[in-house]
Amino acid sequence: MTQDDAELIAGRYELVERIGQGGMGRVWRGTDRHLFGREIAVKEILFPPGLEDDERAVLLRRFTAEARAAVILNHPSIITVHDVVEHNGSPVIVMEFVRGRSLAAEIRELGPLPVRRVAEIGATMLGALAEAHGAGIVHRDIKPDNVLLTKDRVVLTDFGIAHLADAGTRLSHSGTVIGTPHYMPPEQLEGKRPTAANDLWALGATLYHAVEGRTPFDAEGLHALAIAIFAQPHRPPVLAGPLAPVLEALLTKDPAGRATVAQAEELLAAVLRGGDPAAPAGPAPDPAPPVPVPVPVPVPVPHTPTALDSAPDRVPDRADRRVPPPSQEAFEAESADAPAEESGPAVPVPAPPTTPPAVPAHLPQGRPVPDNPYATPPAAERPQPTDRTPADPTPADGMPAEAPETRRYEELTADRPVRRPVGRRATVLAGALATLAAGGVLAWTVETTGHGSGGNSADGRTSGVGATTTVVIGVDAPLTGGLASFGAGIRNATDLAVKTANRRKSVPGVTFEVKALDDQAQPQVGRQNADTFVADRRVVGVVGPLNSGVAQSMLPGFAAAGLVDVSPANTNPVLTLGSDWQKGAKARQYRVYYRTTTTDALQGPFAARYLVEVAKKTKFFVIDDGKTYGAGLADGFTGEVAALGGTVVGTQHVAPGDHDHAALAAAVRASGAEAVYYGGEYPDAAPLSRQLKEGGATVPLVGGDGIFDTEYTRLNDRAEGDLATSVGAPTTELSGGNAFLTDYGAAGYAEEAGQYGAYAYDAAWALIEAVKAAVSANGGTLPSDTRAAVASAMAGVSFDGMTGPVSFDTYGDTKNRQLTVYTVQGGTWRSVRTDRY
């Protein structure tokens, strides 16, 4: 289906705009012509390519049957399914349209949520699950992305792949695993028939993520994640407080001992009353981290080109520095399915316990069978660390310190062969891993940490900075997914700077290396990457990340470790100036944080200066969407217009998603405004611009980089002449941009440098200059406290870079504040003027 289809779905459902797409579905906002244009959401299920006709027919019957089963559900916290139809050989689910954003977006925007808020969300979801389970329906894919939050509702979505538990048919292929691994219980990973207990585990993992800001289990690759879920306890919660016993009860590995809906409701009710749920009986969980298990190196996920890759004008930092538009968050389709990993060599796992763990007192008593593969080993029976702990980074033998987790594993397995344990747990785990490796016609969404492209010395050891002249510059960026093209440019530009410094011997006696980690544009993954960089003592600084929301999750860890971070792309003013910067109360947040690009704080004033001084306009109508980003742009624009002698002839706030602007067009036309300034993003700006012009207000609409997107021109056939500002400048217009592109091309990188390549090169060179200053101040050698010395030297870094003169102010922001004005010409954004502010 495309938005331009003239035909109606089932003769009544008209598509208005696509609001989401993932590996298993597209979601559209539409209207129901038979019910007076009622707004609806239309989800088209996407089948994997290459299916035989009989396979497609089976899947079509399966999805249609299971989606229709959800129609019988009637609960305020369950998405209402209006209809299930077939269109062009694919099932289409017609649902209520909910204006809100997902719990996943809430976590990305706010970080860990308050305990009481999470308890309220959990209690509401339990009511929804009670309704679904009572009808014999298991959701099977509960996760933060499938929970919508509105002003007064918590709505569980995406029953389109739910399983009708009591159905006689076996449409679900045996061994096919549906769900998202981070939120899947052991029995679901094994491919067993789903039960209500599956949803309770997934709810526990979702609530854990909401209150802790990260998932309960994490590992590099599907195999390692499966091993962790099967054989290791979840990470002890540190922020959950009275919610901790609830999470323990829901994340019990044995489904027979897991809390039921009624028991979980009782526990959450105690939290909401202000009391403490009953503490589990038996020995306390062992706080020591589990012994790491070596796993096969996952097969790299190839990057699939998307619309983002062919849109160099897109500014990805928008996605997490302010609340996403409700229409885009209303129904998030599943993210792109990752290909299954290939089977690796034999994977050792911890031996099963000889005695099953005690069942918490507040749950039904009854011991699991001795060979239960899901029972968590008691603390006394888990492998214990040796005397050399991660807190002792330098062994007495004087060898360079190894990564703590790797060292502990090697010591525990020294002088003995590594064998696969034999028994029920190993058999079940092997079967589950085989299921993961084999995949199936329905793959899952994978959210795992990416792998570095370097970071080990030639002999395979991780060296301490004080013991070697090799130092590492880290790179954090999205290297997979829709923003991978930007991330690859940042990584490659950093690599080019490092190779240039090594070739020139810019720092005598020092060789630089690059260690790149994939943050997938996800804050929780970025935080894990920050921990990895901090743990590697050779890393003296980090370039990245791309997104401001990811930076917010990483900076506390960097600050605590004194590790410098220089971003080539973050534009949120809060990162350097603090949350009260708009009130004039600027305060530096992190002494280790710098950036080579300027911030959103200047976009509004820069646009005002261009319109008044260059375009010679004096009267403006100012509109914003009321969000932090949009209102901030509008305020900055309004203040600068007044300072320049211009006049704001009218102001208006418009609600996101409100696309009826006939009255507003009349007001703008009557005001005599020569331009309209809009603080907001392209999904709402495009229809606003079109309707203003259709209503007779034929003046340009001007906005920030929230509208600077190819989608703006696609959605708006009246965009010609509209203007947008964006931080930075096109590479070819930078002082050293053409030289950078020449060097980049000569280096032979497969990916383009992208919008942020030159800024990443200068970010890496700033770190190189800081290392050079630290070495010079220490008599020509690296100081023992290299990180502290580099952090101290960064404030004085100054050089002529690819983007122009590079230096930083007292807040860590670049002094080279470049911005660019773009206009729509011939349906395409083209740069008009680049200037410094």
Protein Blocks (a to p, Z undefined) as FASTA:
>chain_A
ZZklmbdghhlaccfbdcbdcfkbccdddddfkngoiacddddddddehiafklmmmmmm
mmmmmmmmmmmpccfkbccdfbdcdeehiacddddddddddfklmmmmnopadfklmmmm
mmmmmmmmmmmmmnopafklacfklpccdfkbccdehkllcccfkbmbffbaghiacdjf
klccfklmnopacdfklmmmmmmmmmmmmmnopafbdcedjklmmmmmmmpccdddfklm
mmmmmmmmmmpmblklpccfklmmmmmmmmmnopacdddedjdddfbdcddddddddddd
dddddfklmmmkbcfklmmmcccdfklmmpccddddddddddddddddddddfbdcdddf
kbccddddfklckbccdfklpccddfbdfklmbcfklpacddfklmmmmmmmgoiacddd
edjklmmmmmmmmmmmnopabdcddddddddfbhiafkopacdfklccbdcddddddfed
jklmmmmmmmmmmmmmmmmmmmnomaghiacddddddeklpaklmmmmmmmmmmmmkbgb
deddfblklmmmmmmmmmmnopacddfkbcbfklmnojklmnopacdfblkbccfbdcfk
lmmmmmmmmmmmmnopabdcdddehiaklmmmmmmmmmmmmmnopacfbdcdddehiacf
klmmmmmmmnopabdcddddfklmmmmmmmmmmnopaccddddfklmcfklmmmmmklgo
pacddehjdfklpmklmmmmmmmmmnopabdfbjmlmmmmmmmmmmmmmmmmmmmmnoop
acfklmlmmmmmmmmgccddfkbccdddfkopafblcddddddeehiacdfbdcdZZ
